[in-house]
């Protein structure tokens, strides 16, 4: 699974990149979507690479996202009742099915496809530079998990360790 986070706003964006971000449901800064990896997705990411960051999300981080940030229709948290109605015993089982690709995020009924995150603790690196040049934009591989954890949990430092 690929997690995609929008890191730049819409001012000065190319029209083709703006349309692609709209198709990805990334309309605001710090919004995240999760997609299975595909060739068409790679083409879309190439078009918006200066405005988003992406990488492979692991199961542990996916569980945190499902517990803390995923909302059902009507802005309600993901509950045990919803999981039982959907046929899953726990959030970790759902995260496992999403992580191994047997279930797609869009197949979950009543789940909002856009995940709203806080700005990262410690801020972004230079948002106009690619990740491999010590910036924030573009592909970052498994390092996306550290960024997501900084955006979910307050009080977590850059290494993912709890400060409190």
PyMOL commands that set and color helices and strands:
alter all, ss='L'
color gray80, all
select helices_A, chain A and resi 15-23+39-47+59-68+80-86+91-100+105-107+131-133+141-152
alter helices_A, ss='H'
color red, helices_A
select strands_A, chain A and resi 2-6+31-35+52-56+71-72+76-77+115-116+126-130+135-139
alter strands_A, ss='S'
color yellow, strands_A
deselect
rebuild
show_as cartoon
